[in-house]
Amino acid sequence: MSAIVQYLPFRGQKYPVRISYYAIKKFQQETGKAIEELDSDISLLESLLWYGLVAGAQADNVELTLKKEDMEFVLDESLTEFNEILMSFFPLSTESDAKGKKK
């Protein structure tokens, strides 16, 4: 089974992104924050995007030509698309899920 990879547009190219175990682990090691804390500090997205791009390049077996310092510019141009990618990896819980957990 192949890894789930999404593609983020930036400056006319599409870069593979994979929010995987690796990406989440490295994000937590670098920031000391839980993934749930993304909502409270938007700058944390830079770290998660970077490690997601590293994981995506690895999964697609391509070279990552962006640098970590580029992440704020990538997000500046493609924040909406990155948020959509995040939502596909972390779907919002449904009402039925919430009801099942209230027992």
Secondary structure by P-SEA (a helix, b strand, c coil): cccbbbbbbcccbbbbbbbcaaaaaaaaaacccccccccccccaaaaaaaaaaaaaaaaacccccccccaaaaaaaccaaaaaaaaaaacccccaaaaaaacc
